[in-house]
């Protein structure tokens, strides 16, 4: 007897539908699996056989063949355990043949028949709806995640007995509730806690409003990390489309908590400087998202930038330009989204106190070698560079109340709305994404501002990338001011932030 059950496999960021075909026929008793499957998938035959035995169902002494189609796509993971078990039960007559029609089935089995949670249920649900399925049958722990996609009847089961009850008697297991991700009141970091650092706060606002990459240089303890961790609190809220993108990524990475709803907060990723290039970019035999993809639509914070290996730093050059990362394998090319706000922090020298010569103990050669770990092409991709000065006693004990994150977010959101209206006919969202041809169309400079930019280009010997970066940054500053044209103050401030690194890298 032959039957087929619909399932799906992960390929990069895509879900590929897989038909799990089962056939029981006369012949030498054996359990065979075909269809370009990994060793992990092949192990499913032992899990399925043992799980069925422990619930009182013994396989007949016949030839059982399982085919996972299409055969040209490699199948990885344990998500096929449940559809294989369902197919076997259907061929044995324990499940009615039409009970899983227009149903996608996913899940891992324990040896006792318990159905374990898996990753990637959210994009699988979206694919099921796209294929015209009406039902999604998944582990109970993933039911809430599958329920995030509307238009599907989600069935969450805890064991194989519940599968039999549902298919044979229509008994519905209870669906777990969906919990939205929220932070406790008063626990979210706020920019009002940052004392002093007027220039750094301003740079953070510009970065958040236009998604401009930011580099902070300063001595230890000056507040660089503190500022970076508060940038997500002033960024414009994510659109519904962006929320779905982020939720999809975290679902595939297996990082959605049980019962968690759509991720509404922008991601903040702060990997350690000792991470490998593969951890940053993503990879593996079956490529999975790396840190730059997990930071999609949010902030990627790299502290102690020169302490990272040169190879790791240079990996960022392509994603910062193209907002995606392509990982090549023998089985094909895998494209992961990587549209993130890059925030980097570093000390200006090995001891951290240059250019304060009264405290710096580094020789000029040591400083030069330390700074050379960050290449000029990488620096060209940082639209904003700000020196974070050491705090004075007056800064720490002053009574001046700094602007709150809520107020700064209002300004950034207003600027983002201006950008959204301006680029409604384009495929971009923020000023930082403007290409050279689009800059000419959307960034109109006043005559005096154009002359100032020309003078700065010649004096500072800027590259073409830096030139365009200054205009993009000035466009965001003008949006924060509500100005239609880019004026001298906007260009002047953008040049100041873009050239702040020159005094340090001149060593």
N, C-alpha and C positions, 0 to 999 in steps of 0.2 A: 504494500500500500504506500502511496506517495502523498505528501502534503508539503505546504510551503508557509513559512512565517516571516513577516517583514521585520527587519531590524536595521541598524545603521552602524557605521564605523567612522572614527575621526580621522581626517586627513588634513593636518595643519589646522586651519581655522574652519574647514568645511566638514559637513556631515554627508557621507555618501551612503545612499540606501543599499542595503544588503538583503538578498533573499536567502533565508536559511531553509534549504530544502532537505527533507528527511524521507528516507525510503527504507522499508523493511521487506526483505525478500528471502526466499529459500536459498540455502547455500551454507558454506562454511561459517560457523558462528564467529563473527568479529564486528568490531565497531570501527568504522573507517571515516576519516574526515579529510575532505579535499577542498580546494578553492583558494590556494595561495595563503595559507594560514600560518601564523607564528607558532612557536613552541607553546606559548601561553594559551593560545586558542586550542591547540591540540590536547592540552591537559583537561579541557572541558569534558572530554569523554569520560574520564575517571570521576570527575566531580558529579557529572550528571548520573552516571551509573550508580555511584554510592549514595547520592541523595535520594534517588528513586527507591533503592533497596531499603534505606532507613525509614521510608514512609510506607513500606509494605508492597512495593511494586517491583517485581523482578523482570528483567529483560528476557525475552524468549531466546532460545538457542537458534537465532537466525542471523542473517547478514544485515547489519544496520549501516547505511551510508548517509553521511551528512555532507552536503555541498553548500559552500558559502559563495554566492554569486553576486557580482561579477568576479571572474577568476583572475583578472589582471590588476586588481587592487589588493594590496596586502592587508590582511586583517590582524589587528593587534588588540590585546586586552582581554578582559574576562567578561565583557558585556554580552557575549553571545551565549553564556551558560543557560539563561532563562529561555530564550527563543529555541535553543536546541532541545531543552527539556520539554518545552511545549510541543515542538514538532514530533518528538519521539512519542509523547503521550497521545498525540493526535493519530499517529500511525498505528498505535496499539488499541485505538478505539476508546480510550479513557476520556478524551475530550471530543466533543462534536466537531465535525470538519469545518463548519462555517462559523464557529464561535469567535474566531480571531480575524474575521474578514475586516478589512480597512482598519487594522490595528497594528501599531508598531510596538514591538516587545524588546525590552532591554533589561539586563540584570545579571548579577553574579550569584552563584550558588555556593553555599556552604555544604559540607558533607552531611549535615543533618537536615538538609532541605530548606534551611533559612536563606532568604534572599538578601544579599548584601548590597550596600549602596555603591554607585559607580559615579564617574565624572562625565560631564558633557551632556547631561539630560536636557538642559535648556535649549541648546542648539538642535538637539535631536527632536525635541517637541516642535520647534519651528519648521524643521524639515518634514516632519510628519504632517503638519498642517498644509505645507506646500504641496505634498504628494496627494492630498485629498483624504487623508486618514481622519477618522472620527474619534478614535480612541488611542490613548497612550498607556501602555501597561508597563510599569516600572517598579523598582523597590519602594517600599513605604517611605523610607527615608528620603527619597528623591521626588516624592509625589508633589510636595509644595513647589519645588523647583520647576517641575513640568507644568504645574498649574499657572505659572507666570505667563505662559503663552495662551492667549484666548482662543476660543473656537475649537477646543479639544476636550474630550471627556477623559480625565486622568484617573487611572485606577492604580492605587499603590498596594502592593501585596507584601506580606512578611515572610511567607513560606509557600511551598508548592501546594499544600492543602488548600490555601486560599485561592490559588490559581484554579484548582479543580472546582472549588465552590463557585467561583465567578463564572467559569466557562460552562459548567453543567447546570447550575441552579440560578445563576444571575445574582448571587449574593455579593453586595458591594462592601469592601472593607472601608473603614472610616478614613477620611483624608486629613492629614495633618494641617494645622493652620499655618499661614504664611506670616512671618514676622519681618517687618521692615527694619532696616538697619538704622539705628538711631543712637546718638551718643547721649550720655547722661548730662542733664543740665549742669552747667558750670564746669564741666570737665574738658570742654574743647579749648585748645590754646587760643589766645587772643593777642592781637598786635598791641593792645593797650599795655601789655606787660613788657614790651620792648622799650627800654629807656634810651633816650638819645637816638643816635644813628639816623638822622634825618635823611641823609642821602640814600642810605640803604633801604629805608622804608619807601622812599619815593621810587627807587628802582624796582622794588618788589611790586608796587602798585602798577607801574607801567608794564612789567612782565606779565602780571596776572590779567591785565586788561587786553593785551594784544598777543598773548602767548609767546613772548619774546624770551629767548634763552638768556640766563643771568649767571654771571661769574662774580663771586665775592672774594676779595683778598683782604686778609687782615690777620693780626696776631691771635694767639690762642686766647679764648675767653672773651672775645669781643662781641659775640652774639650772632655769628654767622649761621650756626645750626639752628639757633632759636628763631631767627628770621625765616629760614627755609621751611621749617616745620609749620609755620603760620601762613605760608603763601596759599595753601588750599582753602583756608578760611576766607580769603578775599577774592577768590576766583568766581566768575559768573557761574550760576547753577547749570548743571548739565541739562541738555534737552532730552526729551524722551528717547530720541534715536541714539544719543550718546549713552544714556543709561543702559539701553539694550546691548550696545556694543560692548560696554565694560562688563555687564553681566555675562554675556556670551564668553568672553575671554576667561573670566574667573571660573565659569562652569567647566570649560574645557580643561583648565589647569587644576580642577578639583579643589578650588579654594573657596567655594560657596559653603557657608556654614549650614548645618541641617536646619531646615525651616526658614532660611533667610530669603527675603524677597529681592526685588530688583535693587541693585546697588545704586543709590542716589548720590552718594558722596564721591567727589573726585578722588581717584587713587593717589596715594603718596607712598612712593617706594624709596627706601634709603638703604641700598645694599652696602655691605662692608667693602672697603677698598681692596681686600684680598680676594675678591670673587674672581672666578675664571672668565675668560671671554665667552665660553659657552653659556655660563649662568646669566651673563648680561644679554647676549643676543638671542638665546634660546638654542635648542639643539637636541641631540640624542639620536639614537637609531631611528626612532619614530619621533620627529621633531615636536617639541612642546614649547609653549610661550616662555620667553626669558623676561628679565627685569624690564627691558624697554617696552615690551608688549604689555606687561602687567601695569605699567605706568601710563598706558594709552588713555588719553583725555584727562590726564592728571599730571602729577609732578614726579620727575625722577631726580632725586637729590644724591649727588656724588660728593661726599665729604673727603677731605685729604686727597684731592685730585692727583697731585704728582706722585703719591704713593702707589697709585694703580700702575699696572704694567702698561708699557707703551702700546702693546697689541690691543689690550682691552679698551684703552682710550680711543684709539683710531677706529675701532669698530663702530663708534658712534657717528662717524662722519657721514656715512650713507643715510642712516635713519633720520638724522637731523635735516637733511636736504629733501629726502623723498617721503618722509613720514611713514615708512614701512621698512621691513627687513626681509630679505629673501634668503632662505636657507636651502642649499642645494644638496641633494642626496642622489644615490643611484636610482632610487624609486621615483625621483622627480623633484621639482622645485616647490617649496612651501613658502607662501607669503603670509607674514604676520603684520598686523597694523602696529604702527609705532608713532602716533601723533601725540607727543608729550611735551610738556614744558620742562626744559633742562635747567636745573639749578645746580651749580657747582661751587664748592668752597675750597679754599686752599690758603696755606700760609705763604708769605712772600719769600721765605728762605727756610733752610733746615731747622734753625732754632725758632723761627716764627716771628722775629721782632724787627726785621729789616722793614723800612729804612731808618728806624730809631737806632742810630749808631751807638748810643749810650747803653743799649741793652743787647744789641745784635753781636753775636760772637762768631759769625761766619766770615770766612775769607771770600773775596769777590769771585774766585773760581768756584767755590762751593755753591754760591748763590746762582751763578750762571748755569752750572750743571743741573741744579735742582729745577730751575725754571725751564730748562731745555727739555724736560720730560713732557711738557705740554707743547705740542707743535703749533706753529703759526696757522696752518690750515684749520686746526681745531679752534683756535682763538678767533679766527675769522667768522666762525659760525655762532659766536656769542654776541648777540646784539647789544647786551648791556654788561658793562664791567664796572664794579664799584669797589672802592677801597673802604673797608670797615675799620674805623679807627678804634683804638683802645679807649674804653670808657674812663672818664674822670670821676672823682668823688662826687662832684656837683651833678654829673649826669645820673648817678645812682641814687642820690638823695634829693634831687630836685622835686619840686611840687607840681611841675608842669604835667598835665594829664595828656598822654599821647592818644592819637586817634585810634578808635576801636576797629576791630576787624569788620564789624557790621557796617560802619560808615564807609570804610575803604571798599567794601564789597559793593555798596551802592554805586560808588563812582565807577568801579570796574564793570559792573553790570550795565550801567548807562552807556559806557563806551562800547561794550560788546553789542548792545542793541543797535547802535549806530552802524557798526560793522556789518551786522546781520542784514540790515536794510540795504546797505550799500552793495553787498555781494549776493543779493538774493538771486541774481541771474548767473552767478558763478558757482563753482564747485568748492569754494573755500569758505572758511568761517571767520578767520582772524587775519589781521594785517600781516602777521609774521609769515603767512602762507603766500603772500603776493609774489608772483613771478615778475621778471623784468618787463615783459610787455604789459602786464597789468599795472605795474607801478606808474608807467607813463599815463595810463588812463585814469587811475583813481587817486594819485598823489600829485596834486597841483600845488606847486610852490610859488610863493610871491617872489617878485623880482629880487628883492634884497636877500631873501632866504636862499635863493639859487646862487647868488654871488658869494654868500658866506660859505655855502657848501663847496663851491668850486675852489675857494681859497683854502679850505680845510683839506680838500682832496690833494692839493698840490703840496701843502706844507707837511701834512702827516704821511704822505705817500701811501694813501689808502689803496687797497685792492678793490676790484670791481664788486666783490662780494660784500666788503665792508661798506662801500658806497651805497649799495642797495639796502643794506641793513640799517644804515643811518636814516634813510628816507622812510623805511617801514616803521622804525621806532618813532620818528617825528610824526608820522601819520597817527599813531596811537596817542601820542602826547596831545596832538591837536584834537583828537576825538575826546580825550579827557576834558579838554577845555571847551568842547562844543564848537570848535572852529571848522569852517568848511575848507579853507585853504591852509596850507602849512606856512607859518610865518617864521620870522627870525627867532623868536623865543623857543619855538618848537625844534627847529634845526639846531640851535645853539645847545639846548639841553641834550639832544640826541648825540651830538658830537662829543660833548663832555663825557657822557657815559660810554661812548664807543672808544674814546682815546685814553681812558683812565689807566689802561694797562701799559701804555707806552712808557711811563716813567719807571715802571718796575722792570719790564723786559728790555730796557735799554742797557741793563748791566752786562 
